[in-house]
Amino acid sequence: MIGILKGMATTMKHALDGNTFTVEYPEVAPEVSPRFRGVHKFSQERCIWCRQCENVCPNDTIQIVMDDQRNGEEYNLHVGQCIYCRLCEEVCPVDAIILTQNFEFTADTKDEFAYNKEQLKNVPWYKGSDPLEARNPDRAAWVGEGRARSTTSNTMVTETITFALFAAVTVACALGVVLVKDPWHSALLLGGALTSLAVHYVMLQATFPATMQILVYIGGVLVLITFAVMLTRTEKPKSEVYS
């Protein structure tokens, strides 16, 4: 009991002193430890293609493809598979690959976490700081390589346009469900809204919610509503029709 009271007193003390412990991310970049291991950055100009990083990697994260003259053609690294042990950086004799403090990387699919040499080259420094600057001030090979990776591609543009179109369909159908007076038309618009939501789930690669959306809501609830509307709908008397 005494421990609970001490804990409550400590909580109230920090709650009333006015100090904040949270960071308004992403507006404010949080401070990370100097030993933090983030996304890799690769310099093709410095690399001598010795393949030591590939050989030392315990998780087969790095894959290097060489041509017939043993010149490097491809340098692929799966940042989602990496365990960030930093062995690749330690074994590299020319500091061609390092782990930055940048933790901001996202993707829609696992395959997009497989970075090639151009993507690794364009990984930005976190807050513009080079972790090897103090150890090696002459970083000419890294100059100009700290720009952010371009996230705009034809695939993303197509997905964005498709998302916007189906979002507009969802909103329009939802408004129609509320505004249309005919219950049969309202049920059809509800089916359109639910189908559009299922498409959004498919775009997010959430196949199970999309399947449940179609089977349960469209195949079950909507069919039940449709039958209820059809069976309870009354016809107008002939006197009202011919009047």
N, C-alpha and C positions, 0 to 999 in steps of 0.2 A: 504493500500500500504506500509506503514511504517513497519507494522508487517511482511509482506512478505519479505521485504528487510532485516529485522533483522534475520528472520529465515534462509535466504540464507547466510547471513554473518556468522551465527553460524555454519551452515553446512560446509562452506568453511574453517572455522577456524579449525574444528575437522578433516577435510579431509586432510589438509596440515601440521598438526603438527606431523604426523608420528605415532601417537598412534593408536593401533588397539583395537577394541571392540568385535571382534569375536574370537571364540575358534575353533581350527582345530580338531573338533570332528570327528571320535572317536580316533584319534591319541593322543589328549590331553583331559583328563577328565575334564569336567567343574566343577566349584565350585557351590555347592548347599547350600541353606540356612540350618542352623542347625535345623530349625523346619520343614524341608521338609519331607513329608510323602511318602515313596516309598513302595516297595514290602514287604510283611510280611515275618517274619522269625519265625519258630515254633520250640520249643525244647520239644520233647516227654519226655525227662528225667526229666524236671522240671514240666511238666503239671500234675495236680492232677485231671483232668477231672471233674471239677466242673460245666462246661457248662455255666459259667457266660458270656463268650465271645459270645457264640451262642445266649443266651437270650437277651443280650444287643444290638446285631447288628440290626440296623434299616432297613437293606436292605436284610436280610436273606442270607448274603454272606457266613456265616460259617455254616457248617453242620457236626455234630458229631454223630457217630454211636457207641452205647454201646452194650456190650454183656449181657448175663443173669446175670452175677455177677457185672454189672455196671462198667466194665472195658472198657476203650476206645479201640475201634477197628479201627475206621477210623476218620480222621480229614481232612475235605475238605474245601477249601476256594477258591472262584471264584474271582481272582484278577481283572478281567474285569468288574465284577458287583459291586465291592466294591466302596464306596464313600470316603474312606480314612478319616473317621471321628475320628479315633484313640480311639474310645470307648472300643474296645476289649483290647487294650493295657492298658488303664487306669483301667479297671475293673479287670484285671487278678491279683490275689494276689501273684503270684510267678514269674511274669515276664516271663511266658512261651511263649508269643507271643508279638512281638514288630514290629514296622514299621521301616524298614531300610531306608537309603537314596538312595537305589539302584532303579533307574528308567529304567534300561535296561532290558526289558522283551518284547518279541515278540512271536507271534504264527501265524500259518496259518489258524486256525479255532477258533471259540469262545470256543469250548469245551476244547481246550488245555489251556485255561486260568483257568480252574478248577484244582488247585494244591492240591495234597494229602499231607499227613504229611511228606513223604520222600522228595518231591519236595520243600516244605516249609522249611524243615530242611537244605537243601543244597543251599538255596538262599545265594549268597555271600554278604559279607559286602561291602559297597561302599567305595572304596579306603582303604579297610582293617580296617575301623574304627567302633568300637562298640559304638552305641549311649548311651548305659547304663553303659559303663565302669566307668565313673566318679561317677555315682550314686551307683553302685554295683561292686567294683573291683573284687570280687570273682565270676568269671564267668566260673567255671570248666565245667559246663554242656554244655557251648557253644564251648569249645575248639575242634578244628578239624571240626567244622560244617560250616566253612565259605568258603568251596570250592565251585566252581561254579557248577551249575546244569549241568549234562551231557545231551547234546542235541542230542547225537547220539543214534538212535534207528533203529530198523529194518524198520519201516515205512519211516523214513527220508532217509535211505539208498536206499530203493526202489524208492522213489520219485526222489532222486537225479540221480539215474541210468536212470530212465525213462525220466527225463528232458534232460539228456545228449544225450540220443539216439535220441529223437525227435529234439533236437537242431541240431544234426549232420545231420538229414534228412532234416531239413529246409535249412541249409547252402548248402548241396549238391544239393538240388532241385533248390535253387536260382541260384547257379552257373551254373547248367544245363540250366536254362532258358536263360542265357546270352550266353553260349558257344555253345549250340546245334544249328546247322544250320537249321534243319527241323522245320518249325513253328508248325506243329502238335505235334511233340514230345516236343517242348518248351511249348506248352499249357498244355500238360499233366504234365510236371514237375512243372509248375506254380500251377496246382491243388494240387499236392503233397505238395508243400510249404505252400499253404493256409490251407490245411487240418492239417498239422503239427502245424501251428500256432493256429488253433482251439483247438487242444489237449492241448497246453500250457495254453490257457484260461481256459479250463476245470480243469486242475491241479491247477490253481490259484483260483478255485471256482468262476470264473467270467462267469457264465452261459449265461448272456445276450450278452456280446461281442462274446462268442463262437457261440451262435445261429445266431447272425448277420453275423459273419464270414462265416458260412456255407450257410445261405440263400442268402445274398447279394453278397459276393465275389465269392463263389463257385457256388451257384445256379443261380446267375444272370450274373456277369461279366465274369466268366470263360465260361459259356455256350454261351454267346454272342461272346466271342473271338473264341470259337470252331466253331460255325456256320460261323463266318466270314472267318476263315481259310478254312473250307470245301467248302464254296461257291465261294471263290475267287481263290482257288487253280487251276492252269492250268496244263493240262497234256502235256507232251513233245510230239512233233511231231513224227510220226512214222519213219520219216527219221533219227531222232536222236536216236530213240530206237534201230533200226536195224543196225545202222552204227557201 
